[in-house]
Amino acid sequence: MNNFGVIYVAVNPQTSPSPFKFNSHKKSILRDVLNSINSLKKSNPDLNVTVFSDFNKELFCESSVDKIIPIKNDFGFIPKVFGIKNSPYEKTVFLDCDTYIAQNISDLFDQLESFDFCVGTEFLDKEILNTGVLDFNKNNDILVNFLELWLDRMLSTKAKVISEQKKFSNKTPDDQGCFNGILRMQHKNPDGRPDFIKNMINIARSLHWNILDNKIWNCRNAQYKHLLESDWDFNQTKIFHMRGFNGHE
């Protein structure tokens, strides 16, 4: 396993086997991820980049990707969590495809000396963690167990909606909802709970994480518009998280 690197998960929305595809006619995932990778390499030329994807490898030939790992698409955001769980790096920064990297991001890896993972919040609801930028250290059995649990809960949700044979959200299973749901278990009392619930509680309580400053590490549309009306210096923002964004002028 390499020491550190960045991963993306880029699957074609139209190849999802789900009957309710996530905006498949509106997404330009390939364009987005290539734009993000190019922005990343401009300010971080020595960082290793791996993409988990079902697109043809040849489509990445002019980018600066170091490795393409073929995967199959699946329901909702299962591919995203699969890629995160199977990162080839010990220390990983996961980036959503619609991110723009404006500066060096080595500080994210440095933070993993003290934390199992680092993640930002939703600008409009600070109680919700946003998984569009996530860095994590797999040199920790608890964190590895958490990633396995995260993927397992996603697959269980898929099995449930299939068995119920009812209409469901095109984001199902939702990686962010599942991520937040597991971590909220830290506040539950394990007494009298089934073993799998106790395990979830123990994992959530054992993790040590840091909340990233969104203004710097995960600046999304609503926050960007808010900051435009303030005296914020955008030279401090390292990662913008907005589809079609090509840099602040």
N, C-alpha and C positions, 0 to 999 in steps of 0.2 A: 504494500500500500504506500503510495506517495505521501509525502508529508502534508502538502496543502495545495489547494486549487479551487477553481470555481466550476460549478455545474449549472446547466440549464436542462429543462425538459421541454422539448418542442415536438408535439404530436399534431397531426393534421385533424382538426375538429371533425372533418367529414368522414374520417375513418373510425370514429367511435362506434362501438357496437350497441350503444344505448339507443333506445327508441326516441329519446328526447336529447338531442345533441345540443351542446352549449354554443349557441350563436354561430353555427358552422358557416353560414353564408356571410357573416360580418367579420370574421376573424382573418387576420393576415399574419398568422403565427410565424411563418418562415421569414417574412420581411422583418417582423419585430425582433426575432432572435438574432438575425444577422446584423441588424442595426445595433442591438445591445452589445453583441460580441465585439463589433468594430469599435464602439465607444470604449469598451473595457480595455481593449488592447492598446488604444492610443495612450492611455494614462497608466496602464499596467502591463507593459509589453512582455514582461517575463513570467507572468502568471500562467499556469497551466489551465486549460479550459476543456472540459468534457461536456458533450451534449448527448442526452438520451433522446432518441428520436425515431419516428417511423418514416420520416422523409428520406428520399434517396440521398445517399452519402455525397454524390456528385454535386448536389445543390450547395454543399458547404465548401467546395474545393477552393473558392476564392476568399474564404474567411480565414481567420487565424485559429481555428479550432485544432486542438491537439489530438482529440480522440472523439470518435462517434461510437456510441453504444446503441445498437438497434434494439428497439422495444416495440411491443404491440400496444396499440391504443386500447382503452378500456372505458368503463363508465366514469363519468364525472372527472374528478381530479385524482383518480387512482394512479395514473402514470406519474404524476408529480411526486407523490409520496413514495412510489416505487423507486424513482430515480434518487430521491434524497436518501432513502434507506440504503441504497446500493452505491453510494458515492465511492469512487476509487481512492479518495483522499482521506487522510486521518483528520485534518482540519479542513473544513469545507465552507465555502460561501455559496449558498444557493441563491440564484437570481431569477425572478420571473422574466419571461420573454420581453415584456413591455417596460423594461428598465433602461435608463440611460446613465452611464457611469461617467462622471465629469472629472474625477480626480483619482489619485492613488487610494486604494482601499486596504492597504496593508494593516491599518489599525484594527480592522475586524479580526484578522488572524491573531493579532497580539492580545486581544481581549479574551481569546480562548485559553490563555494561560491561567485565567482566573475563573472562567465560567464554562459550563457544559454547552450552553448555547446562548445566542443573543438574538433578539427579535424586537421589532417595533410594534406600535399599536395603531389602531385606526384613529385618524385625526378627529373624527366626529364622535368617537366612543373609545375613550382610553382604557376601558375594561376589556376590549377585544384586541387580541394580538393579531397582527397582520403578517402572514407567512410569505409575502412577496419578496422579502429580503430576510434570509435566515442563515446565520453561521453557527456551526456546531462542531464539536470535537468528539470523534468516534473512539478516541483512546480512553473510553470510559464505559464500563459494562452497563451502567444504569442508563446512559444515553442511548446505547445500542438497543437495550430492552425497550426504551421508550419509542424508538423508531419502528421496531418490530410491532409493538402494540398499536401504534398509529396506523400502520398499514393493515394490520389485522382488523381494526375497527372499521376501516374503509371497506374492506372486502366483506365484512359482516353486514354493513349497511347495504351494499350492493345485493347480497343474497336476500336480504329482507325485502327490499323493494321489488325484486323479481318475484318472490313468493307471494307477495300481497296482490300482485297484478292490478295495481292502481297507478294512475298518473302521478309522476313525481317531478321535482325540479330538475332542470337540465344541468344543474350544478351537482347533482347527487351522484356519488358521495362527495361531500364538500370537505376538502382538506382542512380549511381554516376552522370550520365549525367543530370538526373532530379533534383537531389540535387543541383548541381552547377547552373543549369538553373534558379531555383527559386531564389537563392541567388544573382545571377547577376541582377535580376530585381530591386535591390536597386538603380541601376544607371539610371533607366528609369524615364522619366517624366510622372506622372500619368494623366496630363491634357488631357482630351478628350478620355481617354482610357475606355474600357468597365469595368463594376464594378468588374468582376472577376480578371482582370489585375490590377486594382487599389488595390484590396485586397492583391494580391500577392506582389505588390510593398511595401505596408504598412507593411506586415509581414516581408519581407526581411530587410527593413529599421529599424525595431524595435528590431531585434535580436542583442545580444551582444555575440560575440564568440572570441575564442582564437585559434591561429594557433600553433599546437604542433610541437616540434622539432622532425623531423623524425628520426634523429640519435638515439634518445632515445625511442620514442614512436611508431614508425611505420617504421622500417628499412626493406626495400624491397630489392629484388635481385640486381638491378642495383646499389643502394646506398651501399649495403653490399660489393659488388665487388670494388666499388670506395674507401670505407673506409679501405679495406684490404691493399690498396696501400698507406695509410696515417698512421699517428701516433695515430689514434683514439683508445681510450681505450674502448673496447667492454664491460667492466664491467659497463659502464654507460648506455648501451643499455638495456632497460627493455622489449621491445616488438619487436620481429623479425616477419616479415610478409612474410614468404616464405614457400611454400608447401614442406613437407618432412624434414624440418629443425629440428634438435634435439639438438641445443646448439652450441655456438661458443667455440672452443678449443684454 
